[in-house]
Amino acid sequence: MRSVCAVAGAAFFVCSLAGLAESKIPCDQKVNAAFQSRANLVIESQPAGLHIVGTDEKTIRVSCTAGDEDNAQHVHLHFTSTPNGGHLSIEGTHLRQGDNSLEVKIEIPRRTNLRVHMFAGEVRIEELKGNKDIDLGAGQITIASIHDGDYRSVNASVSVGEVQARAFGADKGGFFRNFTRRNLQGEYQLYAHVTTGEIDLLGNTEHDGQQAKPD
């Protein structure tokens, strides 16, 4: 009988953890969960400002601020663990109606493979190694702390707007602009696309005082 009770108790505990991991958390609370280095993180968001920062901890921490208290009540964070990492969704009826006053900070291990899909807004990424696949309908993507030799392939493009690849000494503006770079010694892949807006790739050449070359 004790064995049966123990098994039942363990099952209840696991189910409780699973339910907690899959629950939606309001904007005025924080997501804090274990997250391994070199794992994959997929982020899907309604229009917002996303600030993604790499850290030396094996956790994911998510916090957000909305334009006002009423908006915050309608915004929810939903993090789910997956076999190879995790999935984070940022949802809200106010956001779907075009109120993009939401600011979300996402702290993850420095070596994380990242995929972000968002219709409109801003994505800022700092101190993060790993593969990156960022797709934005309208707005701006800024990827900082890019070091020479990190990436095996780089592909940054806009349908209308500008690609400022200062980390590689290039600046491309206009219609259907695209910047590519290959380096067989690199480890990661970087893909960034904005339909209408701007992409900034910031790194060593900018900090060394070299000017981007317009094209």
Order of alpha helices (4+ residues) and beta strands (2+ residues): alpha-beta-beta-beta-beta-beta-alpha-beta-beta-alpha-beta-beta-beta-beta-beta-beta-alpha-beta
